[in-house]
Amino acid sequence: MRGIRLLFLSVYFSFSGMISAQGIDKDRLLEDIKYLASPKLEGRAPLTEGSRLAQEYIVGRFKEFGLVSQYKEFVQPFSLKERFPDKRNPFGTNVVGFAPGSASDKIILVLAHYDHLGKRGEDLYLGADDNASGVGALLSLAGYFARERPAHSMIFAAVDAEEIGLLGSKALVNDFPFPLEQIALVVNMDMISRSSTNRLYAVGSRYYPQFRPPLLVVKSRSSIELVLGNEGEEGGQNWTNSSDHAPFHRQGVPFVYFGVDDHEDYHKPTDTFENIDPDFYHQATLLILDFIKEVDGTAVP
């Protein structure tokens, strides 16, 4: 009996380790969002010290994973002069990492904006759900695909200045390191860490129906509800141009955008780490990972 028990434990821990290696470390996911939404970063508004600290943190994580970049020190600067004409040499900053693929010359681009509203008067708008959540997930996905080499090459871009006009993603479109035609898919994550209805939306399959089958596959395997829509159908909400996927979509680049409904803390000082739903956030990140793996698998001969 003892030998059987030891064998069972050996198999159990081996299997548990396999799951851990292949999935998302929930503790690290929460550690990342907690730091990015901490008062120390003061809401990560462009051109602030908090924004610089966020950039530094993301670069450090990319280096930790062993990613490379087509941009010097992972940083793509872009001018914010039109938005801040009174400031001297104002530059926004995108942070971009690259994981080479093994079986395709196509690229999957994973996006999340790291900026938020910053400090307004005495109030701090820390932006935990909007969008430290997307960046935390992006870091977990980058770490996963740095360990488990994908078929497609993958670019992980934490973009700046979304809240003031999608300026970071517009700059990335205009200075993308490869022809835009090489992008097979843009995955954008913006607000994915809480939902009172246990519901995550996936936007984009109305325009790019090739992604509907893999979305339905991962929907069937997830503990949270995945809803395909919010694309302006039958007078409903339309998130087609509401976040950083939009500049790519306008160039005909396929996208799927993951996000939740606006909630009571949206764009308020109460959008804090304490108000996210850790279990929902973890499951949402796992679902997005599952989707990317499904799409990536189509490149394998």
ZARO-173629 format. One record per residue: x, y negated, z of N, C-alpha, C in turn; residue in three letters. Coordinates in steps of 0.02 Angstrom, whole numbers, plus 50000, padded with zeros to 5 digits. Example, Ala and Ser with C-alpha at 12.3 -4.5 7.8 and 13.67 -1.06 7.14 Angstrom:
// ZARO-173629
ROMI   n_east   n_north    n_up   ca_east   ca_north   ca_up   c_east   c_north    c_up   residuo
ROMI    50660     50284   50390     50615      50225   50390    50660     50165   50390       Ala
ROMI    50642     50112   50354     50684      50053   50357    50645     49998   50394       Ser
END
This chain:
// ZARO-173629
ROMI   n_east   n_north    n_up   ca_east   ca_north   ca_up   c_east   c_north    c_up   residuo
ROMI    50041     50061   50000     50000      50000   50000    50043     49937   50000       Met
ROMI    50096     49938   50042     50139      49879   50044    50172     49866   49977       Arg
ROMI    50193     49922   49943     50225      49914   49878    50177     49886   49826       Gly
ROMI    50113     49909   49830     50063      49883   49783    50052     49808   49797       Ile
ROMI    50050     49791   49862     50039      49720   49880    50097     49677   49855       Arg
ROMI    50158     49702   49863     50216      49663   49839    50215     49656   49763       Leu
ROMI    50194     49709   49729     50189      49706   49656    50136     49655   49637       Leu
ROMI    50079     49656   49672     50025      49608   49658    50050     49536   49668       Phe
ROMI    50086     49525   49724     50110      49458   49738    50161     49435   49686       Leu
ROMI    50203     49482   49665     50253      49466   49614    50219     49445   49549       Ser
ROMI    50168     49484   49528     50131      49467   49467    50095     49401   49476       Val
ROMI    50064     49392   49535     50026      49330   49548    50070     49269   49543       Tyr
ROMI    50128     49271   49576     50171      49212   49576    50202     49201   49508       Phe
ROMI    50216     49255   49472     50242      49249   49404    50189     49216   49360       Ser
ROMI    50126     49238   49366     50072      49209   49327    50059     49137   49347       Phe
ROMI    50062     49123   49413     50052      49054   49436    50106     49008   49409       Ser
ROMI    50169     49033   49409     50223      48992   49382    50214     48979   49308       Gly
ROMI    50188     49029   49271     50176      49020   49199    50124     48966   49188       Met
ROMI    50069     48967   49228     50018      48917   49222    50046     48848   49236       Ile
ROMI    50087     48842   49290     50116      48778   49308    50160     48752   49253       Ser
ROMI    50201     48796   49223     50247      48775   49171    50211     48753   49108       Ala
ROMI    50153     48784   49096     50118      48769   49033    50066     48714   49040       Gln
ROMI    50052     48692   49101     49999      48644   49111    50024     48576   49133       Gly
ROMI    49984     48542   49174     49997      48475   49196    50005     48476   49272       Ile
ROMI    50060     48449   49297     50073      48445   49368    50028     48390   49398       Asp
ROMI    49977     48410   49434     49928      48363   49460    49960     48313   49508       Lys
ROMI    50004     48337   49551     50036      48292   49599    50076     48238   49564       Asp
ROMI    50114     48258   49512     50154      48208   49477    50110     48160   49437       Arg
ROMI    50056     48186   49409     50008      48144   49373    49982     48090   49419       Leu
ROMI    49964     48109   49480     49937      48060   49529    49992     48013   49554       Leu
ROMI    50052     48039   49560     50108      47996   49581    50120     47941   49529       Glu
ROMI    50116     47958   49465     50127      47909   49412    50073     47855   49413       Asp
ROMI    50010     47875   49416     49957      47825   49414    49959     47781   49478       Ile
ROMI    49976     47812   49534     49979      47773   49596    50032     47719   49593       Lys
ROMI    50090     47735   49565     50142      47684   49559    50122     47630   49510       Tyr
ROMI    50097     47649   49452     50080      47600   49400    50024     47553   49423       Leu
ROMI    49979     47579   49467     49924      47537   49492    49939     47508   49561       Ala
ROMI    50001     47510   49582     50018      47486   49649    50021     47409   49651       Ser
ROMI    50009     47379   49709     50014      47306   49716    50082     47279   49696       Pro
ROMI    50135     47320   49702     50202      47298   49682    50204     47274   49610       Lys
ROMI    50164     47305   49567     50164      47288   49495    50113     47233   49479       Leu
ROMI    50073     47213   49526     50027      47156   49520    49985     47156   49457       Glu
ROMI    49965     47215   49434     49919      47218   49378    49950     47217   49309       Gly
ROMI    50017     47215   49305     50053      47227   49242    50033     47180   49184       Arg
ROMI    50017     47118   49199     50001      47071   49145    50063     47058   49103       Ala
ROMI    50055     47046   49038     50113      47032   48996    50155     46974   49022       Pro
ROMI    50220     46979   49013     50269      46927   49030    50278     46918   49106       Leu
ROMI    50258     46967   49145     50266      46962   49218    50318     47013   49242       Thr
ROMI    50339     47003   49305     50385      47050   49336    50353     47119   49342       Glu
ROMI    50288     47122   49356     50254      47186   49360    50255     47223   49294       Gly
ROMI    50248     47186   49239     50253      47217   49173    50322     47245   49162       Ser
ROMI    50373     47208   49182     50442      47232   49174    50454     47296   49214       Arg
ROMI    50427     47298   49275     50436      47357   49317    50400     47418   49286       Leu
ROMI    50342     47406   49257     50307      47461   49223    50348     47487   49164       Ala
ROMI    50374     47442   49124     50417      47462   49068    50476     47504   49091       Gln
ROMI    50508     47480   49144     50567      47514   49171    50549     47584   49195       Glu
ROMI    50492     47590   49226     50469      47655   49251    50456     47704   49194       Tyr
ROMI    50421     47680   49142     50405      47723   49085    50468     47745   49049       Ile
ROMI    50514     47698   49038     50578      47715   49006    50615     47768   49047       Val
ROMI    50615     47759   49113     50649      47807   49156    50619     47877   49150       Gly
ROMI    50554     47881   49146     50521      47946   49139    50537     47977   49071       Arg
ROMI    50536     47936   49017     50553      47962   48951    50624     47991   48951       Phe
ROMI    50671     47955   48983     50740      47979   48986    50744     48044   49027       Lys
ROMI    50706     48046   49080     50703      48106   49122    50681     48167   49081       Glu
ROMI    50634     48157   49035     50609      48212   48994    50658     48232   48939       Phe
ROMI    50706     48188   48924     50752      48201   48869    50725     48180   48802       Gly
ROMI    50675     48135   48802     50651      48108   48738    50703     48062   48707       Leu
ROMI    50696     48051   48642     50737      48002   48607    50690     47949   48580       Val
ROMI    50717     47900   48543     50675      47847   48516    50706     47818   48453       Ser
ROMI    50664     47794   48410     50687      47757   48351    50700     47683   48368       Gln
ROMI    50686     47664   48429     50696      47596   48452    50750     47594   48506       Tyr
ROMI    50790     47542   48506     50845      47536   48554    50819     47538   48625       Lys
ROMI    50846     47585   48664     50827      47592   48735    50751     47602   48743       Glu
ROMI    50719     47633   48693     50648      47650   48694    50602     47588   48689       Phe
ROMI    50629     47530   48676     50591      47468   48681    50580     47436   48612       Val
ROMI    50517     47422   48596     50499      47385   48536    50471     47317   48558       Gln
ROMI    50511     47264   48553     50485      47198   48571    50444     47168   48513       Pro
ROMI    50397     47125   48531     50358      47090   48480    50339     47021   48507       Phe
ROMI    50332     46974   48462     50319      46905   48483    50248     46895   48509       Ser
ROMI    50243     46856   48562     50179      46835   48588    50172     46759   48583       Leu
ROMI    50210     46729   48537     50211      46656   48531    50143     46627   48515       Lys
ROMI    50105     46661   48472     50039      46634   48455    49992     46635   48515       Glu
ROMI    50001     46683   48559     49958      46689   48618    49982     46645   48675       Arg
ROMI    50048     46633   48679     50078      46593   48732    50123     46539   48701       Phe
ROMI    50094     46490   48666     50134      46441   48630    50177     46396   48674       Pro
ROMI    50159     46391   48738     50196      46347   48783    50255     46381   48818       Asp
ROMI    50261     46446   48808     50315      46483   48840    50374     46490   48791       Lys
ROMI    50433     46491   48819     50493      46496   48777    50508     46570   48762       Arg
ROMI    50510     46586   48698     50525      46654   48675    50485     46708   48711       Asn
ROMI    50419     46704   48708     50379      46756   48742    50376     46819   48700       Pro
ROMI    50394     46875   48730     50393      46939   48695    50354     46991   48735       Phe
ROMI    50309     47025   48701     50279      47085   48729    50326     47143   48718       Gly
ROMI    50311     47199   48750     50357      47257   48747    50318     47322   48743       Thr
ROMI    50326     47358   48688     50302      47426   48684    50359     47474   48703       Asn
ROMI    50342     47528   48737     50391      47579   48756    50375     47642   48717       Val
ROMI    50423     47666   48677     50409      47719   48628    50460     47776   48634       Val
ROMI    50434     47837   48644     50476      47896   48647    50458     47945   48592       Gly
ROMI    50505     47990   48575     50497      48035   48518    50517     48106   48538       Phe
ROMI    50475     48154   48520     50491      48225   48528    50488     48258   48459       Ala
ROMI    50544     48285   48434     50543      48313   48366    50503     48377   48362       Pro
ROMI    50469     48387   48305     50431      48447   48293    50473     48502   48262       Gly
ROMI    50442     48561   48257     50478      48619   48231    50453     48644   48164       Ser
ROMI    50392     48623   48142     50363      48656   48084    50324     48608   48039       Ala
ROMI    50329     48544   48049     50290      48497   48009    50326     48431   48003       Ser
ROMI    50318     48397   47946     50346      48330   47940    50294     48277   47960       Asp
ROMI    50236     48299   47983     50184      48254   48007    50194     48236   48080       Lys
ROMI    50161     48183   48102     50171      48156   48169    50104     48151   48205       Ile
ROMI    50103     48169   48269     50048      48153   48313    50071     48096   48358       Ile
ROMI    50034     48041   48357     50050      47982   48397    50003     47980   48457       Leu
ROMI    50032     47978   48516     49993      47974   48578    50001     47904   48607       Val
ROMI    49945     47870   48617     49944      47800   48637    49909     47790   48704       Leu
ROMI    49934     47741   48742     49897      47715   48800    49926     47646   48816       Ala
ROMI    49884     47597   48830     49911      47531   48847    49924     47528   48922       His
ROMI    49981     47497   48939     50000      47493   49010    49985     47425   49041       Tyr
ROMI    49967     47376   49002     49953      47309   49030    49883     47308   49060       Asp
ROMI    49873     47259   49105     49807      47246   49132    49801     47170   49143       His
ROMI    49757     47149   49186     49740      47078   49192    49785     47040   49239       Leu
ROMI    49821     47075   49282     49869      47042   49325    49838     47005   49384       Gly
ROMI    49870     46951   49404     49849      46912   49462    49809     46851   49439       Lys
ROMI    49751     46842   49469     49708      46785   49453    49687     46752   49518       Arg
ROMI    49716     46694   49530     49705      46662   49594    49737     46705   49648       Gly
ROMI    49698     46722   49699     49723      46765   49753    49708     46839   49741       Glu
ROMI    49674     46854   49686     49653      46922   49673    49702     46959   49628       Asp
ROMI    49714     47023   49645     49754      47066   49602    49707     47114   49565       Leu
ROMI    49715     47115   49499     49678      47162   49457    49727     47218   49439       Tyr
ROMI    49725     47272   49478     49778      47323   49474    49767     47372   49417       Leu
ROMI    49706     47379   49392     49694      47419   49333    49715     47492   49339       Gly
ROMI    49689     47525   49391     49705      47597   49398    49675     47638   49342       Ala
ROMI    49609     47633   49333     49578      47669   49278    49595     47636   49212       Asp
ROMI    49598     47570   49211     49610      47531   49150    49678     47494   49155       Asp
ROMI    49734     47523   49134     49737      47589   49104    49799     47625   49129       Asn
ROMI    49812     47618   49195     49865      47660   49224    49848     47733   49213       Ala
ROMI    49783     47749   49210     49763      47818   49200    49787     47845   49132       Ser
ROMI    49778     47806   49080     49801      47829   49014    49876     47837   49011       Gly
ROMI    49913     47792   49044     49986      47796   49042    50010     47855   49084       Val
ROMI    49978     47867   49141     49997      47926   49181    49987     47990   49141       Gly
ROMI    49932     47995   49105     49920      48053   49063    49971     48057   49007       Ala
ROMI    49987     48001   48976     50036      48000   48923    50103     48027   48948       Leu
ROMI    50123     48007   49008     50186      48032   49036    50184     48107   49047       Leu
ROMI    50128     48133   49072     50121      48205   49082    50124     48242   49015       Ser
ROMI    50091     48214   48964     50092      48246   48898    50162     48244   48868       Leu
ROMI    50197     48188   48877     50265      48183   48851    50310     48234   48885       Ala
ROMI    50302     48242   48950     50342      48292   48985    50327     48362   48962       Gly
ROMI    50264     48377   48950     50245      48443   48926    50277     48459   48858       Tyr
ROMI    50270     48412   48810     50294      48426   48743    50370     48418   48737       Phe
ROMI    50401     48388   48787     50474      48390   48790    50498     48460   48810       Ala
ROMI    50458     48494   48852     50475      48562   48874    50454     48614   48822       Arg
ROMI    50393     48605   48796     50365      48653   48749    50364     48621   48679       Glu
ROMI    50415     48638   48640     50423      48602   48576    50362     48609   48532       Arg
ROMI    50335     48553   48508     50275      48556   48465    50294     48571   48393       Pro
ROMI    50243     48590   48354     50253      48599   48282    50260     48531   48247       Ala
ROMI    50213     48486   48263     50218      48417   48238    50269     48379   48280       His
ROMI    50303     48331   48250     50339      48283   48290    50288     48240   48327       Ser
ROMI    50307     48215   48385     50261      48176   48425    50294     48111   48448       Met
ROMI    50256     48057   48442     50278      47992   48468    50231     47974   48525       Ile
ROMI    50261     47953   48581     50224      47932   48640    50236     47858   48649       Phe
ROMI    50183     47818   48642     50190      47745   48643    50147     47715   48698       Ala
ROMI    50179     47686   48748     50145      47646   48799    50147     47574   48775       Ala
ROMI    50090     47547   48756     50089      47483   48721    50066     47426   48768       Val
ROMI    50089     47368   48752     50077      47308   48792    50022     47266   48760       Asp
ROMI    49995     47220   48799     49952      47165   48774    49888     47189   48741       Ala
ROMI    49861     47245   48763     49796      47267   48737    49741     47220   48760       Glu
ROMI    49745     47199   48823     49691      47159   48852    49684     47090   48820       Glu
ROMI    49734     47069   48782     49730      47002   48751    49728     47007   48675       Ile
ROMI    49701     47064   48650     49690      47068   48578    49724     47126   48543       Gly
ROMI    49737     47181   48578     49769      47240   48547    49836     47222   48514       Leu
ROMI    49872     47176   48544     49931      47149   48511    49988     47199   48507       Leu
ROMI    49995     47241   48558     50048      47291   48556    50037     47343   48502       Gly
ROMI    49977     47367   48496     49963      47418   48445    49966     47387   48375       Ser
ROMI    49946     47325   48368     49954      47291   48304    50027     47286   48284       Lys
ROMI    50069     47270   48333     50141      47265   48320    50170     47334   48302       Ala
ROMI    50145     47386   48335     50169      47454   48319    50150     47475   48249       Leu
ROMI    50089     47459   48228     50068      47473   48159    50114     47438   48109       Val
ROMI    50130     47376   48124     50169      47335   48077    50243     47354   48076       Asn
ROMI    50267     47388   48128     50338      47407   48132    50344     47480   48152       Asp
ROMI    50303     47522   48122     50306      47593   48139    50368     47624   48108       Phe
ROMI    50403     47668   48143     50468      47692   48119    50464     47743   48062       Pro
ROMI    50404     47764   48043     50394      47810   47988    50337     47783   47944       Phe
ROMI    50331     47807   47883     50272      47788   47843    50208     47807   47880       Pro
ROMI    50159     47763   47879     50096      47777   47914    50063     47841   47888       Leu
ROMI    50076     47857   47825     50047      47917   47796    50070     47981   47831       Glu
ROMI    50125     47978   47868     50149      48037   47903    50110     48051   47967       Gln
ROMI    50069     48004   47989     50033      48014   48051    49972     48058   48037       Ile
ROMI    49972     48117   48067     49915      48162   48059    49858     48143   48105       Ala
ROMI    49875     48113   48162     49824      48098   48213    49852     48048   48263       Leu
ROMI    49810     48000   48281     49823      47956   48338    49776     47978   48395       Val
ROMI    49805     47993   48452     49766      48007   48513    49774     47948   48559       Val
ROMI    49719     47913   48572     49721      47854   48616    49683     47870   48680       Asn
ROMI    49712     47852   48737     49681      47863   48802    49674     47796   48838       Met
ROMI    49613     47778   48854     49601      47714   48887    49542     47722   48935       Asp
ROMI    49558     47728   49000     49509      47739   49054    49485     47812   49054       Met
ROMI    49521     47855   49090     49505      47926   49089    49506     47957   49160       Ile
ROMI    49505     47916   49213     49518      47944   49279    49457     47946   49325       Ser
ROMI    49397     47929   49300     49338      47933   49343    49275     47932   49301       Arg
ROMI    49224     47967   49325     49159      47966   49291    49107     47992   49340       Ser
ROMI    49057     47953   49353     49003      47974   49398    48960     48029   49367       Ser
ROMI    48966     48038   49302     48927      48089   49267    48969     48149   49246       Thr
ROMI    49034     48149   49266     49080      48203   49247    49087     48208   49171       Asn
ROMI    49085     48150   49138     49082      48148   49065    49140     48108   49036       Arg
ROMI    49173     48138   48987     49226      48105   48949    49204     48101   48876       Leu
ROMI    49214     48043   48845     49195      48035   48775    49255     48044   48729       Tyr
ROMI    49242     48073   48671     49290      48078   48617    49261     48042   48556       Ala
ROMI    49294     47989   48535     49271      47947   48480    49316     47959   48420       Val
ROMI    49286     47965   48361     49326      47969   48300    49306     48023   48252       Gly
ROMI    49272     48076   48275     49258      48132   48230    49205     48115   48178       Ser
ROMI    49167     48061   48189     49120      48038   48137    49158     48015   48075       Arg
ROMI    49216     47985   48085     49257      47960   48030    49306     48012   48005       Tyr
ROMI    49329     48055   48050     49379      48105   48033    49353     48173   48057       Tyr
ROMI    49306     48202   48018     49272      48263   48039    49317     48324   48047       Pro
ROMI    49378     48320   48021     49424      48377   48030    49441     48390   48103       Gln
ROMI    49427     48340   48146     49443      48349   48217    49383     48371   48258       Phe
ROMI    49325     48377   48226     49267      48400   48263    49274     48473   48286       Arg
ROMI    49297     48519   48243     49305      48589   48267    49351     48596   48327       Pro
ROMI    49413     48567   48327     49454      48575   48387    49425     48540   48448       Pro
ROMI    49388     48486   48439     49356      48453   48496    49302     48499   48526       Leu
ROMI    49265     48533   48483     49213      48578   48508    49244     48639   48543       Leu
ROMI    49301     48661   48518     49336      48717   48550    49356     48698   48622       Val
ROMI    49388     48640   48630     49412      48621   48697    49353     48602   48742       Val
ROMI    49300     48576   48712     49239      48561   48751    49212     48624   48784       Lys
ROMI    49214     48680   48748     49187      48743   48774    49229     48771   48831       Ser
ROMI    49292     48748   48838     49338      48776   48888    49347     48731   48949       Arg
ROMI    49318     48672   48948     49332      48623   49000    49279     48623   49055       Ser
ROMI    49300     48606   49115     49253      48600   49171    49218     48532   49172       Ser
ROMI    49241     48485   49131     49207      48421   49125    49170     48419   49059       Ile
ROMI    49121     48375   49054     49080      48371   48994    49114     48326   48943       Glu
ROMI    49128     48352   48885     49155      48312   48830    49098     48294   48783       Leu
ROMI    49090     48230   48770     49037      48205   48726    49068     48174   48665       Val
ROMI    49049     48198   48607     49073      48168   48544    49024     48114   48523       Leu
ROMI    49049     48053   48516     49004      47999   48498    49030     47931   48517       Gly
ROMI    48983     47885   48533     48999      47814   48544    49033     47784   48483       Asn
ROMI    49004     47802   48424     49030      47778   48360    48979     47737   48323       Glu
ROMI    48930     47709   48360     48880      47666   48330    48823     47703   48299       Gly
ROMI    48817     47767   48313     48763      47807   48283    48697     47790   48316       Glu
ROMI    48645     47781   48276     48576      47769   48299    48572     47715   48353       Glu
ROMI    48608     47661   48342     48604      47604   48388    48640     47614   48454       Gly
ROMI    48679     47668   48460     48716      47680   48522    48778     47636   48528       Gly
ROMI    48816     47647   48581     48878      47610   48590    48926     47625   48533       Gln
ROMI    48969     47577   48519     49018      47586   48465    49087     47566   48491       Asn
ROMI    49128     47616   48504     49196      47604   48529    49249     47610   48474       Trp
ROMI    49226     47606   48412     49272      47617   48356    49330     47567   48356       Thr
ROMI    49316     47506   48377     49368      47454   48375    49384     47426   48444       Asn
ROMI    49370     47466   48496     49374      47438   48563    49440     47448   48598       Ser
ROMI    49488     47482   48567     49552      47494   48601    49607     47504   48548       Ser
ROMI    49665     47528   48570     49725      47525   48528    49725     47572   48468       Asp
ROMI    49677     47615   48461     49671      47655   48400    49648     47613   48341       His
ROMI    49615     47557   48355     49582      47518   48302    49629     47494   48248       Ala
ROMI    49688     47464   48263     49732      47443   48209    49754     47500   48163       Pro
ROMI    49760     47559   48191     49778      47617   48149    49719     47639   48106       Phe
ROMI    49660     47640   48135     49600      47658   48098    49590     47611   48039       His
ROMI    49603     47548   48049     49595      47499   47994    49642     47513   47936       Arg
ROMI    49696     47549   47950     49743      47568   47897    49729     47639   47871       Gln
ROMI    49673     47667   47893     49654      47733   47869    49689     47790   47905       Gly
ROMI    49720     47775   47963     49754      47827   48001    49704     47862   48047       Val
ROMI    49698     47928   48045     49648      47963   48086    49661     47955   48160       Pro
ROMI    49607     47951   48199     49614      47943   48271    49560     47983   48308       Phe
ROMI    49575     47999   48370     49525      48019   48420    49541     47980   48483       Val
ROMI    49490     47946   48508     49497      47903   48568    49459     47935   48625       Tyr
ROMI    49494     47945   48681     49463      47974   48741    49454     47919   48794       Phe
ROMI    49394     47915   48822     49380      47866   48874    49314     47881   48909       Gly
ROMI    49302     47845   48963     49240      47852   49001    49198     47789   48993       Val
ROMI    49136     47793   49015     49093      47734   49016    49122     47681   49063       Asp
ROMI    49106     47617   49049     49122      47565   49097    49088     47581   49163       Asp
ROMI    49122     47564   49218     49096      47579   49284    49095     47515   49325       His
ROMI    49073     47520   49387     49061      47461   49429    49125     47423   49444       Glu
ROMI    49184     47455   49437     49247      47422   49452    49285     47399   49389       Asp
ROMI    49254     47407   49331     49286      47387   49268    49304     47313   49269       Tyr
ROMI    49368     47298   49257     49393      47229   49256    49378     47191   49320       His
ROMI    49383     47228   49376     49374      47196   49442    49433     47216   49486       Lys
ROMI    49445     47177   49539     49500      47194   49585    49491     47262   49619       Pro
ROMI    49432     47289   49616     49418      47354   49647    49437     47414   49603       Thr
ROMI    49464     47402   49544     49488      47457   49502    49557     47478   49529       Asp
ROMI    49556     47516   49584     49616      47535   49620    49626     47610   49620       Thr
ROMI    49685     47631   49641     49701      47702   49644    49652     47739   49689       Phe
ROMI    49631     47707   49743     49586      47739   49791    49518     47756   49760       Glu
ROMI    49500     47722   49707     49434      47732   49676    49434     47778   49615       Asn
ROMI    49491     47807   49598     49490      47856   49544    49465     47923   49572       Ile
ROMI    49449     47970   49527     49429      48037   49546    49486     48084   49526       Asp
ROMI    49528     48104   49573     49588      48144   49555    49572     48208   49517       Pro
ROMI    49519     48243   49536     49503      48306   49502    49479     48294   49431       Asp
ROMI    49436     48245   49422     49413      48228   49354    49472     48207   49311       Phe
ROMI    49516     48165   49339     49574      48140   49302    49618     48198   49279       Tyr
ROMI    49631     48244   49324     49673      48301   49307    49640     48343   49252       His
ROMI    49575     48356   49259     49539      48396   49208    49536     48359   49141       Gln
ROMI    49527     48294   49142     49527      48255   49080    49594     48260   49044       Ala
ROMI    49648     48255   49083     49715      48260   49053    49727     48329   49025       Thr
ROMI    49705     48381   49060     49711      48449   49035    49671     48459   48970       Leu
ROMI    49612     48429   48968     49570      48434   48907    49606     48402   48848       Leu
ROMI    49635     48343   48859     49670      48308   48804    49731     48348   48782       Ile
ROMI    49767     48376   48831     49823      48420   48813    49799     48479   48771       Leu
ROMI    49745     48509   48791     49717      48566   48755    49699     48547   48683       Asp
ROMI    49670     48487   48675     49652      48463   48608    49714     48453   48565       Phe
ROMI    49765     48421   48593     49825      48409   48554    49858     48475   48534       Ile
ROMI    49858     48523   48579     49886      48589   48563    49846     48622   48507       Lys
ROMI    49780     48616   48508     49739      48644   48455    49757     48613   48387       Glu
ROMI    49763     48547   48385     49780      48513   48323    49851     48530   48302       Val
ROMI    49897     48531   48350     49967      48545   48335    49974     48616   48306       Asp
ROMI    49933     48662   48328     49938      48731   48304    49923     48739   48230       Gly
ROMI    49888     48691   48201     49872      48696   48130    49933     48686   48086       Thr
ROMI    49989     48662   48115     50050      48652   48075    50091     48715   48070       Ala
ROMI    50076     48764   48112     50116      48826   48113    50096     48870   48054       Val
ROMI    50143     48893   48013     50127      48936   47956    50092     49000   47977       Pro
END
